[in-house]
Amino acid sequence: MSYKRSSINRPPTPDADKDRENQDPTLQEIINIKLIESGEKERLKELLRERLIECGWRDEMKALCRAYTRKKGRNNVTVDDLVHVITPKGRASVPDSVKAELLQRIRSFLASAAS
């Protein structure tokens, strides 16, 4: 059995989250807060769901999950396995038109929030 020894000469690595506590929020964090507070984030998520269903993306992902489960055996697959295998394929297959529509909605939101 091997045990990991900590170095006596080196201090522990500081936790990245603790370093962020004293810093101002990033622009991305500010935008996310504004999206949540206004309810726009939920509206965007619902729009995304609708568009992905309309274009058949959701059915495609279900089919990929079923095929993977059949290949590996139902009792040999966990949700984590599916997420690990399917997520990259899912992200890569979102239609450009859906991405463009969401981006336009976010830009419109930011423009109206800035005025």
C-alpha positions as CSV (number, residue, x, y, z in Angstrom):
1,M,0.0,0.0,0.0
2,S,1.4,3.4,-0.8
3,Y,0.5,6.4,1.2
4,K,0.7,10.0,-0.1
5,R,3.0,12.0,2.1
6,S,2.6,15.8,2.4
7,S,5.7,17.9,2.1
8,I,7.1,19.4,5.2
9,N,8.9,22.1,3.3
10,R,6.0,23.3,1.2
11,P,2.8,24.9,2.4
12,P,-0.5,23.5,1.3
13,T,-1.9,24.8,-2.0
14,P,-4.4,27.5,-1.4
15,D,-8.0,26.7,-2.3
16,A,-8.9,28.5,-5.5
17,D,-12.4,29.3,-4.2
18,K,-11.0,31.0,-1.2
19,D,-8.8,33.2,-3.4
20,R,-11.9,34.3,-5.3
21,E,-13.9,35.3,-2.2
22,N,-12.1,38.7,-1.8
23,Q,-12.2,39.6,-5.5
24,D,-14.8,41.5,-7.4
25,P,-17.2,39.4,-9.5
26,T,-16.2,38.9,-13.1
27,L,-18.3,40.3,-15.9
28,Q,-19.6,36.7,-16.6
29,E,-20.7,36.4,-13.0
30,I,-22.4,39.8,-13.1
31,I,-24.3,38.9,-16.3
32,N,-25.4,35.6,-14.8
33,I,-26.7,37.3,-11.7
34,K,-28.7,39.8,-13.9
35,L,-30.1,36.9,-16.0
36,I,-31.2,35.1,-12.9
37,E,-32.7,38.1,-11.1
38,S,-34.7,39.2,-14.1
39,G,-36.0,35.7,-14.8
40,E,-34.5,35.8,-18.2
41,K,-32.3,32.7,-17.5
42,E,-35.3,30.5,-17.0
43,R,-37.0,31.9,-20.1
44,L,-33.8,31.2,-22.1
45,K,-33.7,27.7,-20.7
46,E,-37.3,27.1,-21.7
47,L,-36.7,28.4,-25.2
48,L,-33.6,26.1,-25.5
49,R,-35.7,23.1,-24.5
50,E,-38.4,24.0,-27.0
51,R,-35.9,24.5,-29.9
52,L,-34.0,21.3,-29.1
53,I,-37.3,19.3,-29.1
54,E,-38.5,20.9,-32.3
55,C,-35.3,20.1,-34.2
56,G,-35.2,16.5,-33.1
57,W,-32.0,16.9,-31.0
58,R,-33.7,15.6,-27.9
59,D,-34.8,12.4,-29.7
60,E,-31.4,12.0,-31.1
61,M,-29.8,12.1,-27.6
62,K,-32.4,9.6,-26.3
63,A,-31.5,7.2,-29.2
64,L,-27.8,7.6,-28.4
65,C,-28.4,6.8,-24.7
66,R,-30.5,3.8,-25.6
67,A,-27.9,2.5,-28.1
68,Y,-25.1,2.9,-25.5
69,T,-27.2,1.2,-22.8
70,R,-28.0,-1.8,-25.2
71,K,-24.3,-2.1,-26.1
72,K,-23.0,-2.1,-22.5
73,G,-25.9,-3.9,-20.9
74,R,-28.7,-2.2,-18.9
75,N,-27.2,-3.2,-15.6
76,N,-23.7,-2.1,-16.5
77,V,-24.5,1.6,-17.2
78,T,-24.8,4.4,-14.7
79,V,-26.2,7.9,-15.3
80,D,-22.6,9.2,-14.8
81,D,-21.5,6.9,-17.7
82,L,-24.2,8.3,-19.9
83,V,-23.4,11.9,-19.1
84,H,-19.7,11.3,-19.7
85,V,-20.2,9.6,-23.1
86,I,-23.2,11.6,-24.4
87,T,-22.4,15.2,-23.3
88,P,-19.6,15.9,-25.8
89,K,-21.8,14.5,-28.6
90,G,-24.8,16.5,-27.4
91,R,-22.9,19.8,-27.2
92,A,-21.4,19.3,-30.6
93,S,-24.7,18.5,-32.3
94,V,-26.7,21.5,-31.1
95,P,-27.8,23.2,-34.4
96,D,-26.1,26.5,-35.2
97,S,-29.5,28.2,-35.7
98,V,-30.4,27.4,-32.1
99,K,-27.1,28.8,-30.8
100,A,-27.5,31.9,-32.9
101,E,-31.1,32.5,-31.6
102,L,-30.0,32.1,-28.0
103,L,-27.0,34.4,-28.5
104,Q,-29.3,37.0,-30.1
105,R,-31.7,36.8,-27.2
106,I,-28.8,37.3,-24.7
107,R,-27.4,40.2,-26.7
108,S,-30.9,41.8,-26.7
109,F,-31.2,41.3,-23.0
110,L,-27.7,42.9,-22.3
111,A,-28.5,45.8,-24.6
112,S,-31.8,46.5,-22.7
113,A,-30.2,46.0,-19.3
114,A,-27.4,48.4,-20.2
115,S,-29.9,51.2,-21.1
